Amino acid sequence: MDKNFDFMRVAAAVPSLKVANPDYNVKEIAEVTARAAEEDVRVLVFPELCIGGYTCQDLFNQKTLIDECEAALSHLLEETKYLNMLVAVGMPVRADNQLFNCAVVFKDGKILGVIPKTYIPNYNEFYEKRWFASSSYRISDTISLCEQEVIFNENLLFKDNLSPLCIGFDICEDLWVNIPPSSYHTIYGANLILNLSASNEAVGKADYRRDLVKIQSAKCITSYVYSSSGEEESTTDLVFSGHCLIAENGKILEEDNLNNGFIYSDIDLEKINNEKTKLNSYMSNVEKRSYKYVNFNLGSNENVELERFVDPRPFVPSCEDKDRILSNILDFQSTGLYQRMKKINTQKAVVGISGGLDSTLALLATVEALIKLNAPLDNIIAVTMPGFGTTDRTYNNALVLMKELGVTVREISIKEACLQHFKDIGHDADNHDITYENVQARERTQILMDIANQTGGIVVGTGDLSELALGWCTYNGDHMSMYGVNSGVPKTLVKYIVKWYADFKATGAIQKSLIDIYNTPVSPELLPPDKDGNIRQFTENSVGSYELNDFFLYNMLRNGYGPEKIYYLAKIAFEDEYSEDVILETLKKFYKRFFTQQFKRSCMPDGVKVGSVSLSPRGDWKMPSDASFDLWIKKCENIKK
């Protein structure tokens, strides 16, 4: 990373272990720590009670073992004191005439703090209360450990002076209770939770454990690193697997694939903090608690290659459940339209069909809405309106799609009406400027609106989220409708849904037409075709790649990133697709268009939100139409300096 951009490399480790042999265990921990340092790990967590072994049982009552654990910790502090890394290990600690199951946190050979476990399980296979006391019985605020006076507290957070990092701790069972300690830690500032665990295996338990980590990281809007005891623990009655997880706000970044004893990933502290700030209900139920903070100097990773996947198409589902998600999106669109038609008491819908992606998806959503209404599909008046730029390819696809779906087909050429309008306003028809283009868009919208009046129907808008972001629509032309079914769907996702529909829900001529529409270049077709009758006007030549623009839109609105970080991530995501200069120039163009075209979004029609990003002025996005974009462009220009 040429700049750190608030990424932090964290790791979960499972060292080799011999039960009740702290000296051996610490040597293994030190070796794993050194290997993690070679990978530029900054924060490293080991399993619960790993210095002696979780399965020591009544040996925990032996002073010999407890003393040796402390001596081994002293050796570990010495071995790791030159590493720029915060490390957390598990060990038994005597204090206040009791024995506590603790996380010991250290850096630079100094113990930063000791956190006693709060929830002590004593059911089924667990008998921890036989040996350990809960933090609820803690008396002392400080203890002596390895000849150091250290803070001893369950409400203890560790803040880095050189980055936004703030760390809190759960210890195994703490996560499994109804309100984990980390729920409070994150309210008081933690954006990384480390969990030292010893969770044995049973059928289905790994799935449940994974869900716990995902859900807790999502509920607390935090990153979560989980390390569980490995298979070298005693197998007298149980077996352990060393299940390790790294999660961030509900998403698993890394799991299990231990390499040299650990897994690691770069967590995004800015993303976490931005999300917490945006969700103002997050701090609405703050319970007053006494927290102690320990400051240390760590710093984020710089000049290190980012170790996390950067999704070039963040709007497009990539999970195994993508079919269900895509089906849901189409259902959201059709439900929104169905409910609107039901409430205004109409069963007629009017849709302009161009043979392009957006109008195709709008038509499919309208068909689904009419099915929900139990209305005949010929109640959909699908209108194709050939103009000066219409090609045979899109025209034929539009006709096939309409006829095969069984909707009412109307064809109305706009050429003569536009030529008359040129004459009326004194515009040269050979001057193919913005007036030439917008006249066509407005004429088409007028036709659709009037047919809706004529039939008692509703005009279904076809414009998508990406077009709204870039202002790539004619004001009071295709910008306007009575309900915009695509207004929450970005272009990259529109394309994906059409292809999915073709592959899984269509056959015959419809499928063939949908696949050709998917492969057709994106164009408004407002300029005459080339001499061979092919599309001459390509949208992405004007606004830039939709893949790039959607990437920028998602990371600006969903994650709150600035231009430098978006550019940095785009270089990684599109390394083999676009040059750095193309990415930067498209980013500048994106910001200019996004700011200058807000006035179109301020009066956009109603439309359903389907994902985490929406530009509705009544919902997710409120912005003055005359806001300046100078600050964002200045930051873009400084990127190459």
C-alpha positions as semicolon CSV with decimal commas, in nm:
position;residue;x (nm);y (nm);z (nm)
1;M;0,000;0,000;0,000
2;D;0,163;0,328;-0,111
3;K;-0,061;0,490;0,152
4;N;-0,222;0,295;0,432
5;F;-0,580;0,422;0,369
6;D;-0,660;0,292;0,720
7;F;-0,612;-0,073;0,632
8;M;-0,472;-0,289;0,911
9;R;-0,327;-0,637;0,866
10;V;-0,461;-0,874;1,131
11;A;-0,415;-1,246;1,186
12;A;-0,549;-1,544;1,380
13;A;-0,296;-1,813;1,471
14;V;-0,302;-2,172;1,596
15;P;0,043;-2,290;1,709
16;S;0,161;-2,642;1,767
17;L;0,097;-2,738;2,127
18;K;0,179;-2,984;2,403
19;V;-0,074;-2,990;2,685
20;A;0,078;-2,863;3,014
21;N;0,412;-2,774;2,851
22;P;0,433;-2,392;2,849
23;D;0,799;-2,382;2,751
24;Y;0,735;-2,580;2,431
25;N;0,416;-2,388;2,357
26;V;0,579;-2,046;2,388
27;K;0,857;-2,145;2,150
28;E;0,592;-2,240;1,895
29;I;0,401;-1,917;1,957
30;A;0,721;-1,716;1,910
31;E;0,794;-1,891;1,581
32;V;0,445;-1,828;1,445
33;T;0,471;-1,465;1,557
34;A;0,800;-1,422;1,370
35;R;0,651;-1,574;1,056
36;A;0,350;-1,343;1,086
37;A;0,586;-1,046;1,114
38;E;0,741;-1,147;0,782
39;E;0,395;-1,103;0,628
40;D;0,366;-0,755;0,786
41;V;0,094;-0,860;1,030
42;R;0,026;-0,584;1,283
43;V;-0,223;-0,756;1,515
44;L;-0,205;-1,127;1,603
45;V;-0,435;-1,332;1,826
46;F;-0,377;-1,685;1,958
47;P;-0,626;-1,933;2,111
48;E;-0,763;-1,938;2,462
49;L;-0,520;-2,061;2,731
50;C;-0,270;-2,145;2,456
51;I;0,040;-2,101;2,673
52;G;-0,047;-2,408;2,882
53;G;-0,322;-2,565;2,675
54;Y;-0,698;-2,533;2,721
55;T;-0,745;-2,900;2,819
56;C;-0,518;-2,907;3,127
57;Q;-0,825;-2,960;3,352
58;D;-0,729;-3,008;3,720
59;L;-0,366;-2,935;3,638
60;F;-0,479;-2,570;3,645
61;N;-0,485;-2,613;4,023
62;Q;-0,113;-2,690;4,022
63;K;0,105;-2,392;4,116
64;T;0,383;-2,551;3,912
65;L;0,186;-2,507;3,590
66;I;0,070;-2,153;3,672
67;D;0,421;-2,038;3,759
68;E;0,564;-2,197;3,446
69;C;0,303;-2,019;3,232
70;E;0,420;-1,686;3,371
71;A;0,785;-1,776;3,317
72;A;0,709;-1,882;2,961
73;L;0,529;-1,551;2,900
74;S;0,842;-1,366;3,014
75;H;1,042;-1,559;2,756
76;L;0,781;-1,477;2,488
77;L;0,798;-1,107;2,571
78;E;1,172;-1,112;2,526
79;E;1,153;-1,308;2,197
80;T;0,902;-1,072;2,036
81;K;0,998;-0,731;2,175
82;Y;1,153;-0,605;1,852
83;L;0,846;-0,678;1,639
84;N;0,605;-0,397;1,547
85;M;0,307;-0,609;1,637
86;L;0,038;-0,625;1,903
87;V;-0,004;-0,985;2,022
88;A;-0,272;-1,146;2,237
89;V;-0,221;-1,486;2,401
90;G;-0,434;-1,689;2,643
91;M;-0,314;-1,806;2,983
92;P;-0,429;-1,867;3,342
93;V;-0,356;-1,574;3,576
94;R;-0,375;-1,573;3,955
95;A;-0,523;-1,261;4,118
96;D;-0,740;-1,175;4,415
97;N;-0,704;-1,531;4,554
98;Q;-0,863;-1,668;4,239
99;L;-0,759;-1,805;3,901
100;F;-0,876;-1,622;3,589
101;N;-0,885;-1,731;3,225
102;C;-0,720;-1,432;3,060
103;A;-0,611;-1,267;2,741
104;V;-0,268;-1,110;2,783
105;V;-0,193;-0,829;2,539
106;F;0,162;-0,717;2,475
107;K;0,386;-0,521;2,240
108;D;0,756;-0,425;2,244
109;G;0,816;-0,660;2,535
110;K;0,564;-0,475;2,754
111;I;0,232;-0,611;2,875
112;L;-0,033;-0,357;2,778
113;G;-0,314;-0,520;2,974
114;V;-0,477;-0,840;3,098
115;I;-0,843;-0,913;3,025
116;P;-1,020;-1,177;3,238
117;K;-1,293;-1,384;3,080
118;T;-1,644;-1,282;3,183
119;Y;-1,870;-1,574;3,100
120;I;-1,747;-1,906;3,237
121;P;-1,928;-2,205;3,082
122;N;-2,023;-2,492;3,308
123;Y;-2,257;-2,708;3,103
124;N;-2,236;-3,010;2,872
125;E;-1,867;-3,072;2,803
126;F;-1,749;-2,754;2,980
127;Y;-1,639;-2,739;3,344
128;E;-1,450;-2,411;3,356
129;K;-1,601;-2,295;3,687
130;R;-1,415;-2,583;3,848
131;W;-1,094;-2,386;3,785
132;F;-1,171;-2,028;3,684
133;A;-1,353;-1,728;3,827
134;S;-1,553;-1,480;3,622
135;S;-1,432;-1,125;3,579
136;S;-1,736;-1,032;3,789
137;Y;-1,535;-1,148;4,093
138;R;-1,234;-0,936;4,008
139;I;-1,122;-0,702;4,290
140;S;-0,795;-0,558;4,168
141;D;-0,756;-0,305;3,886
142;T;-0,388;-0,384;3,845
143;I;-0,179;-0,694;3,899
144;S;0,186;-0,786;3,887
145;L;0,275;-1,016;3,597
146;C;0,625;-1,092;3,469
147;E;0,756;-0,824;3,707
148;Q;0,537;-0,563;3,540
149;E;0,252;-0,370;3,697
150;V;-0,031;-0,410;3,445
151;I;-0,396;-0,313;3,408
152;F;-0,636;-0,595;3,493
153;N;-0,986;-0,522;3,364
154;E;-1,256;-0,678;3,147
155;N;-1,360;-0,335;3,013
156;L;-1,027;-0,258;2,856
157;L;-0,970;-0,113;2,509
158;F;-0,641;-0,061;2,328
159;K;-0,605;0,250;2,110
160;D;-0,335;0,303;1,852
161;N;-0,188;0,654;1,847
162;L;-0,088;0,621;1,480
163;S;-0,409;0,487;1,323
164;P;-0,785;0,466;1,394
165;L;-0,739;0,116;1,541
166;C;-0,915;0,042;1,871
167;I;-0,917;-0,318;1,999
168;G;-1,152;-0,497;2,235
169;F;-1,170;-0,860;2,345
170;D;-1,412;-1,149;2,376
171;I;-1,289;-1,478;2,520
172;C;-1,469;-1,780;2,374
173;E;-1,799;-1,815;2,566
174;D;-1,826;-1,435;2,578
175;L;-1,936;-1,450;2,214
176;W;-2,199;-1,721;2,271
177;V;-2,406;-1,533;2,530
178;N;-2,704;-1,313;2,441
179;I;-2,516;-0,986;2,491
180;P;-2,143;-1,042;2,432
181;P;-1,894;-0,803;2,594
182;S;-1,791;-0,697;2,245
183;S;-2,135;-0,539;2,200
184;Y;-2,033;-0,285;2,462
185;H;-1,670;-0,264;2,352
186;T;-1,770;-0,147;2,006
187;I;-2,006;0,118;2,145
188;Y;-1,713;0,255;2,342
189;G;-1,487;0,274;2,040
190;A;-1,357;-0,071;1,944
191;N;-1,342;-0,137;1,569
192;L;-1,156;-0,466;1,601
193;I;-1,257;-0,750;1,833
194;L;-1,012;-1,030;1,905
195;N;-1,154;-1,356;2,034
196;L;-0,928;-1,611;2,201
197;S;-1,131;-1,929;2,192
198;A;-1,127;-2,302;2,257
199;S;-1,437;-2,424;2,081
200;N;-1,446;-2,799;2,035
201;E;-1,596;-2,961;1,728
202;A;-1,935;-3,130;1,696
203;V;-2,161;-3,189;1,400
204;G;-2,284;-2,853;1,267
205;K;-2,093;-2,648;1,524
206;A;-1,850;-2,492;1,275
207;D;-2,140;-2,349;1,075
208;Y;-2,299;-2,206;1,387
209;R;-1,966;-2,062;1,501
210;R;-1,914;-1,898;1,164
211;D;-2,261;-1,746;1,178
212;L;-2,196;-1,612;1,527
213;V;-1,881;-1,433;1,413
214;K;-2,050;-1,296;1,099
215;I;-2,357;-1,175;1,285
216;Q;-2,166;-1,020;1,575
217;S;-1,935;-0,835;1,336
218;A;-2,243;-0,708;1,148
219;K;-2,446;-0,610;1,455
220;C;-2,151;-0,430;1,610
221;I;-2,023;-0,287;1,278
222;T;-1,674;-0,411;1,351
223;S;-1,401;-0,640;1,233
224;Y;-1,372;-0,965;1,425
225;V;-1,075;-1,203;1,445
226;Y;-1,141;-1,544;1,596
227;S;-0,879;-1,803;1,689
228;S;-0,972;-2,141;1,834
229;S;-0,761;-2,417;1,987
230;G;-0,605;-2,668;1,750
231;E;-0,621;-3,043;1,713
232;E;-0,319;-3,102;1,940
233;E;-0,529;-3,024;2,246
234;S;-0,618;-3,333;2,449
235;T;-0,861;-3,567;2,275
236;T;-0,962;-3,747;2,594
237;D;-1,325;-3,654;2,535
238;L;-1,322;-3,379;2,272
239;V;-1,162;-3,286;1,946
240;F;-1,058;-2,935;1,839
241;S;-0,989;-2,816;1,486
242;G;-0,822;-2,476;1,513
243;H;-1,113;-2,297;1,346
244;C;-0,995;-1,945;1,258
245;L;-1,207;-1,665;1,114
246;I;-1,158;-1,304;1,010
247;A;-1,479;-1,111;0,953
248;E;-1,567;-0,751;0,874
249;N;-1,915;-0,610;0,920
250;G;-2,093;-0,936;0,838
251;K;-1,855;-1,066;0,572
252;I;-1,598;-1,343;0,616
253;L;-1,265;-1,224;0,477
254;E;-1,060;-1,532;0,561
255;E;-1,126;-1,870;0,719
256;D;-0,933;-2,180;0,820
257;N;-0,668;-2,191;0,547
258;L;-0,377;-2,186;0,791
259;N;-0,043;-2,115;0,628
260;N;0,255;-2,146;0,862
261;G;0,012;-2,158;1,151
262;F;-0,200;-1,849;1,082
263;I;-0,445;-1,675;0,850
264;Y;-0,439;-1,303;0,783
265;S;-0,623;-1,028;0,602
266;D;-0,632;-0,650;0,578
267;I;-0,932;-0,500;0,755
268;D;-1,071;-0,162;0,652
269;L;-1,093;0,063;0,957
270;E;-1,222;0,359;0,759
271;K;-1,510;0,155;0,620
272;I;-1,609;0,043;0,970
273;N;-1,586;0,390;1,122
274;N;-1,774;0,550;0,831
275;E;-2,057;0,299;0,869
276;K;-2,086;0,358;1,244
277;T;-2,097;0,733;1,196
278;K;-2,366;0,708;0,928
279;L;-2,597;0,480;1,127
280;N;-2,704;0,723;1,397
281;S;-2,912;0,461;1,581
282;Y;-2,591;0,275;1,663
283;M;-2,527;0,485;1,974
284;S;-2,892;0,523;2,078
285;N;-2,877;0,269;2,363
286;V;-2,546;0,345;2,528
287;E;-2,525;0,183;2,868
288;K;-2,297;0,373;3,104
289;R;-1,994;0,160;3,176
290;S;-1,652;0,232;3,314
291;Y;-1,392;0,170;3,044
292;K;-1,017;0,197;3,059
293;Y;-0,807;0,279;2,754
294;V;-0,448;0,182;2,688
295;N;-0,259;0,372;2,420
296;F;0,022;0,227;2,213
297;N;0,205;0,303;1,889
298;L;0,151;0,065;1,599
299;G;0,047;0,229;1,272
300;S;-0,114;0,086;0,962
301;N;0,062;-0,103;0,687
302;E;0,234;0,110;0,424
303;N;0,417;0,005;0,108
304;V;0,266;-0,341;0,141
305;E;0,047;-0,506;-0,120
306;L;-0,316;-0,516;-0,005
307;E;-0,422;-0,863;0,112
308;R;-0,795;-0,868;0,054
309;F;-1,021;-0,913;-0,243
310;V;-1,135;-0,590;-0,406
311;D;-1,456;-0,664;-0,593
312;P;-1,459;-0,488;-0,932
313;R;-1,836;-0,536;-0,955
314;P;-1,964;-0,470;-0,602
315;F;-2,329;-0,443;-0,710
316;V;-2,327;-0,789;-0,869
317;P;-2,381;-1,084;-0,631
318;S;-2,095;-1,332;-0,641
319;C;-2,201;-1,569;-0,365
320;E;-2,335;-1,919;-0,405
321;D;-2,683;-1,784;-0,337
322;K;-2,674;-1,542;-0,631
323;D;-2,971;-1,702;-0,811
324;R;-3,196;-1,635;-0,514
325;I;-3,063;-1,279;-0,482
326;L;-3,124;-1,199;-0,849
327;S;-3,470;-1,350;-0,828
328;N;-3,537;-1,134;-0,522
329;I;-3,428;-0,818;-0,702
330;L;-3,667;-0,880;-0,990
331;D;-3,936;-0,958;-0,735
332;F;-3,870;-0,628;-0,551
333;Q;-3,905;-0,438;-0,877
334;S;-4,226;-0,610;-0,977
335;T;-4,373;-0,584;-0,627
336;G;-4,312;-0,211;-0,621
337;L;-4,488;-0,166;-0,954
338;Y;-4,766;-0,411;-0,868
339;Q;-4,847;-0,230;-0,545
340;R;-4,843;0,109;-0,716
341;M;-5,081;-0,011;-0,989
342;K;-5,307;-0,178;-0,734
343;K;-5,330;0,136;-0,519
344;I;-5,404;0,373;-0,807
345;N;-5,654;0,122;-0,941
346;T;-5,507;0,056;-1,284
347;Q;-5,418;-0,264;-1,464
348;K;-5,256;-0,097;-1,763
349;A;-4,884;-0,028;-1,796
350;V;-4,706;0,157;-2,078
351;V;-4,340;0,080;-2,147
352;G;-4,110;0,214;-2,415
353;I;-3,905;-0,071;-2,563
354;S;-3,580;0,008;-2,743
355;G;-3,418;-0,334;-2,763
356;G;-3,160;-0,226;-2,504
357;L;-3,082;-0,356;-2,156
358;D;-3,280;-0,112;-1,943
359;S;-3,610;-0,127;-2,129
360;T;-3,577;-0,505;-2,143
361;L;-3,544;-0,535;-1,766
362;A;-3,830;-0,288;-1,718
363;L;-4,049;-0,499;-1,945
364;L;-3,963;-0,820;-1,758
365;A;-4,043;-0,651;-1,424
366;T;-4,372;-0,522;-1,566
367;V;-4,467;-0,870;-1,686
368;E;-4,405;-1,003;-1,336
369;A;-4,613;-0,720;-1,188
370;L;-4,909;-0,798;-1,415
371;I;-4,886;-1,163;-1,312
372;K;-4,912;-1,052;-0,947
373;L;-5,217;-0,844;-1,045
374;N;-5,373;-1,147;-1,215
375;A;-5,413;-0,922;-1,518
376;P;-5,369;-1,031;-1,882
377;L;-5,026;-0,953;-2,024
378;D;-5,178;-0,769;-2,319
379;N;-5,261;-0,499;-2,062
380;I;-4,896;-0,403;-2,106
381;I;-4,874;-0,156;-2,394
382;A;-4,517;-0,196;-2,516
383;V;-4,421;0,083;-2,756
384;T;-4,121;0,076;-2,984
385;M;-4,039;0,417;-3,129
386;P;-3,778;0,402;-3,405
387;G;-3,574;0,719;-3,444
388;F;-3,277;0,851;-3,636
389;G;-3,033;0,619;-3,461
390;T;-3,235;0,299;-3,433
391;T;-3,055;-0,002;-3,580
392;D;-3,207;-0,320;-3,718
393;R;-3,046;-0,517;-3,438
394;T;-3,219;-0,337;-3,152
395;Y;-3,543;-0,289;-3,347
396;N;-3,574;-0,661;-3,423
397;N;-3,486;-0,761;-3,067
398;A;-3,754;-0,525;-2,935
399;L;-4,018;-0,674;-3,166
400;V;-3,928;-1,034;-3,086
401;L;-3,931;-0,970;-2,713
402;M;-4,268;-0,795;-2,716
403;K;-4,441;-1,045;-2,942
404;E;-4,307;-1,353;-2,765
405;L;-4,401;-1,221;-2,421
406;G;-4,757;-1,167;-2,535
407;V;-4,786;-0,796;-2,460
408;T;-4,964;-0,539;-2,676
409;V;-4,722;-0,412;-2,940
410;R;-4,735;-0,060;-3,075
411;E;-4,485;0,089;-3,318
412;I;-4,468;0,465;-3,357
413;S;-4,188;0,627;-3,554
414;I;-4,069;0,957;-3,405
415;K;-3,883;1,077;-3,715
416;E;-4,148;1,297;-3,873
417;A;-4,256;1,446;-3,539
418;C;-3,893;1,533;-3,457
419;L;-3,833;1,686;-3,800
420;Q;-4,143;1,901;-3,752
421;H;-4,018;2,004;-3,410
422;F;-3,678;2,097;-3,553
423;K;-3,861;2,314;-3,803
424;D;-4,077;2,469;-3,532
425;I;-3,783;2,570;-3,314
426;G;-3,555;2,656;-3,603
427;H;-3,301;2,379;-3,554
428;D;-3,097;2,236;-3,842
429;A;-3,172;1,864;-3,862
430;D;-2,817;1,805;-3,986
431;N;-2,676;1,954;-3,668
432;H;-2,642;1,643;-3,448
433;D;-2,592;1,829;-3,123
434;I;-2,751;1,783;-2,780
435;T;-3,074;1,943;-2,903
436;Y;-3,092;1,688;-3,184
437;E;-3,059;1,407;-2,930
438;N;-3,288;1,542;-2,659
439;V;-3,570;1,623;-2,896
440;Q;-3,597;1,251;-2,966
441;A;-3,594;1,152;-2,600
442;R;-3,864;1,405;-2,514
443;E;-4,078;1,306;-2,810
444;R;-4,071;0,944;-2,697
445;T;-4,166;1,040;-2,343
446;Q;-4,455;1,254;-2,472
447;I;-4,587;0,959;-2,671
448;L;-4,571;0,726;-2,371
449;M;-4,740;0,976;-2,140
450;D;-5,021;1,041;-2,386
451;I;-5,079;0,668;-2,446
452;A;-5,099;0,625;-2,068
453;N;-5,367;0,896;-2,058
454;Q;-5,540;0,731;-2,350
455;T;-5,550;0,387;-2,188
456;G;-5,579;0,481;-1,821
457;G;-5,237;0,331;-1,760
458;I;-4,909;0,412;-1,589
459;V;-4,579;0,488;-1,766
460;V;-4,308;0,255;-1,639
461;G;-3,966;0,420;-1,637
462;T;-3,665;0,235;-1,772
463;G;-3,372;0,450;-1,652
464;D;-3,129;0,281;-1,413
465;L;-2,930;0,386;-1,106
466;S;-2,605;0,439;-1,299
467;E;-2,775;0,674;-1,543
468;L;-2,918;0,872;-1,251
469;A;-2,574;0,895;-1,093
470;L;-2,419;1,028;-1,414
471;G;-2,720;1,230;-1,526
472;W;-2,722;1,027;-1,848
473;C;-3,085;1,097;-1,920
474;T;-3,276;1,379;-2,086
475;Y;-3,442;1,608;-1,834
476;N;-3,817;1,565;-1,869
477;G;-3,748;1,306;-2,135
478;D;-3,646;0,952;-2,044
479;H;-3,572;1,109;-1,705
480;M;-3,947;1,111;-1,638
481;S;-4,204;0,837;-1,578
482;M;-4,485;0,748;-1,337
483;Y;-4,284;0,474;-1,164
484;G;-3,918;0,384;-1,219
485;V;-3,870;0,011;-1,172
486;N;-3,497;0,031;-1,256
487;S;-3,409;0,338;-1,049
488;G;-3,242;0,126;-0,779
489;V;-3,059;-0,108;-1,017
490;P;-2,713;-0,006;-1,150
491;K;-2,614;-0,080;-1,507
492;T;-2,374;-0,363;-1,423
493;L;-2,653;-0,536;-1,233
494;V;-2,912;-0,470;-1,506
495;K;-2,688;-0,652;-1,751
496;Y;-2,637;-0,940;-1,510
497;I;-3,010;-0,983;-1,439
498;V;-3,095;-0,991;-1,810
499;K;-2,832;-1,260;-1,868
500;W;-2,954;-1,458;-1,566
501;Y;-3,314;-1,436;-1,688
502;A;-3,206;-1,559;-2,031
503;D;-3,014;-1,851;-1,884
504;F;-3,264;-1,969;-1,624
505;K;-3,612;-1,834;-1,698
506;A;-3,638;-1,806;-2,076
507;T;-3,635;-2,042;-2,374
508;G;-3,655;-2,028;-2,750
509;A;-3,686;-1,693;-2,925
510;I;-3,707;-1,498;-2,599
511;Q;-3,383;-1,650;-2,473
512;K;-3,207;-1,583;-2,803
513;S;-3,325;-1,223;-2,806
514;L;-3,224;-1,164;-2,443
515;I;-2,874;-1,299;-2,505
516;D;-2,832;-1,069;-2,804
517;I;-2,956;-0,773;-2,599
518;Y;-2,701;-0,866;-2,333
519;N;-2,427;-0,855;-2,596
520;T;-2,545;-0,530;-2,759
521;P;-2,326;-0,224;-2,683
522;V;-2,494;0,027;-2,452
523;S;-2,624;0,317;-2,662
524;P;-2,912;0,568;-2,656
525;E;-2,919;0,534;-3,038
526;L;-2,991;0,904;-3,088
527;L;-2,732;0,954;-3,362
528;P;-2,760;0,792;-3,708
529;P;-2,594;0,449;-3,750
530;D;-2,273;0,404;-3,946
531;K;-2,276;0,327;-4,319
532;D;-2,322;-0,044;-4,245
533;G;-2,625;0,018;-4,026
534;N;-2,446;-0,053;-3,699
535;I;-2,459;0,145;-3,376
536;R;-2,237;0,452;-3,399
537;Q;-2,307;0,613;-3,064
538;F;-2,163;0,433;-2,761
539;T;-2,259;0,558;-2,416
540;E;-1,934;0,451;-2,253
541;N;-1,735;0,662;-2,498
542;S;-1,905;0,963;-2,340
543;V;-1,936;0,878;-1,972
544;G;-1,668;0,612;-1,934
545;S;-1,696;0,246;-1,849
546;Y;-2,006;0,156;-1,650
547;E;-1,799;-0,098;-1,460
548;L;-1,572;0,183;-1,340
549;N;-1,857;0,425;-1,274
550;D;-2,053;0,169;-1,074
551;F;-1,739;0,086;-0,876
552;F;-1,692;0,456;-0,799
553;L;-2,059;0,502;-0,710
554;Y;-2,064;0,208;-0,469
555;N;-1,746;0,305;-0,289
556;M;-1,840;0,671;-0,266
557;L;-2,195;0,622;-0,139
558;R;-2,186;0,285;0,038
559;N;-1,840;0,306;0,195
560;G;-1,789;0,682;0,213
561;Y;-1,443;0,670;0,056
562;G;-1,268;0,972;-0,091
563;P;-1,115;0,997;-0,441
564;E;-0,766;0,878;-0,340
565;K;-0,885;0,557;-0,180
566;I;-1,135;0,485;-0,458
567;Y;-0,859;0,530;-0,715
568;Y;-0,623;0,308;-0,517
569;L;-0,881;0,029;-0,491
570;A;-0,985;0,065;-0,856
571;K;-0,624;0,010;-0,965
572;I;-0,629;-0,322;-0,781
573;A;-0,976;-0,427;-0,890
574;F;-0,921;-0,345;-1,259
575;E;-0,548;-0,413;-1,283
576;D;-0,573;-0,614;-1,604
577;E;-0,866;-0,421;-1,756
578;Y;-0,800;-0,046;-1,743
579;S;-0,488;0,167;-1,727
580;E;-0,424;0,397;-1,433
581;D;-0,477;0,701;-1,657
582;V;-0,815;0,573;-1,779
583;I;-0,925;0,502;-1,421
584;L;-0,824;0,849;-1,304
585;E;-0,982;1,035;-1,596
586;T;-1,304;0,837;-1,558
587;L;-1,304;0,915;-1,185
588;K;-1,275;1,289;-1,253
589;K;-1,556;1,269;-1,506
590;F;-1,767;1,073;-1,258
591;Y;-1,739;1,339;-0,989
592;K;-1,817;1,623;-1,230
593;R;-2,123;1,450;-1,367
594;F;-2,240;1,329;-1,026
595;F;-2,236;1,680;-0,882
596;T;-2,366;1,875;-1,180
597;Q;-2,654;1,635;-1,249
598;Q;-2,804;1,630;-0,901
599;F;-3,089;1,854;-1,019
600;K;-3,223;1,559;-1,220
601;R;-3,223;1,336;-0,915
602;S;-3,390;1,601;-0,699
603;C;-3,713;1,555;-0,894
604;M;-3,685;1,193;-1,004
605;P;-4,000;0,978;-1,007
606;D;-4,086;0,723;-0,741
607;G;-3,904;0,394;-0,772
608;V;-3,813;0,096;-0,558
609;K;-3,484;0,060;-0,371
610;V;-3,340;-0,288;-0,420
611;G;-2,990;-0,271;-0,269
612;S;-2,775;-0,076;-0,025
613;V;-2,734;0,224;-0,259
614;S;-3,016;0,449;-0,373
615;L;-3,026;0,804;-0,509
616;S;-3,387;0,884;-0,427
617;P;-3,416;1,237;-0,283
618;R;-3,695;1,105;-0,061
619;G;-3,478;0,826;0,075
620;D;-3,107;0,761;0,082
621;W;-2,951;1,061;-0,093
622;K;-3,013;1,424;-0,012
623;M;-2,777;1,673;-0,176
624;P;-2,801;2,036;-0,288
625;S;-2,828;2,062;-0,666
626;D;-2,572;2,342;-0,674
627;A;-2,302;2,185;-0,455
628;S;-1,942;2,244;-0,571
629;F;-1,731;1,954;-0,692
630;D;-1,402;2,147;-0,664
631;L;-1,279;1,967;-0,352
632;W;-1,323;1,622;-0,507
633;I;-1,161;1,718;-0,837
634;K;-0,870;1,879;-0,652
635;K;-0,809;1,554;-0,467
636;C;-0,819;1,366;-0,799
637;E;-0,564;1,603;-0,946
638;N;-0,335;1,560;-0,646
639;I;-0,325;1,183;-0,691
640;K;-0,055;1,196;-0,960
641;K;0,148;1,471;-0,790
